[in-house]
Structures are given as C-alpha cells and as structure tokens.
Amino acid sequence: MSKIFAKNLKAFRASAGLTQEELARRTGIARTAIANYESGRSEPTFEALCHLVGVLGVDADQLLMEQDFGIPYIYMRQVTDDEAALLDAYRKADEVYQGVALDILRQHKKAVK
C-alpha cells in the first residue's frame, strides 16, 4: 500500500491546494507523519486515514488504490462544471467562508423539505 498511498495522498493534497502543514493542522496529524506517509516511510492508522479522507474530501479507495490522474476523479463521477467550480472555490476559501457556504446550503435543504 505504501507507494500507491504515498503517491495518491501527495496528489490529492496538492490538488486541494494544501501544504503538508495545512493538512496536518486540519487533520490533527503531525506534519512529520504526513511527510512520512507521502514518502512511503510509514502508513496511517485507520483513524488517521479517516481524518485524511474527511479533510481531502475523497473516498478511502481513492487514497488506497491505483489512480489514473490523467482524468480528475471529480469528472469521472459525472460532476457538472458548475459543481466542480463550486467545490474548487470551497476548497480554496478560508474556513470561515466554508462554514458560511455550508450553513446556507443546509438552510436551503431544510427549506426545500
């Protein structure tokens, strides 16, 4: 798992526009551990993997399995251009703006029910 996981973790972290330090802060995992995962020197615990999946917004299989990075995973799941742009903007936004966006969508979901 190490080489595949290391490659995928680094690719998805970079795709999310996160440094190792930022990923460490958001997951609560030490930056040195993130660096060790990306170099293949160590593998995450199940708990750490769950934190990585949550912050990166990917499925565990995306981190653990061989990927074709020629086509971004988001497009393989038939996401519209607007949805992809929204996700990209969300990932690049400060946490405060991410929270505001989520609150708006949650309020809309409740109003539509």
Order of alpha helices (4+ residues) and beta strands (2+ residues): alpha-alpha-alpha-alpha-alpha-alpha-alpha-alpha
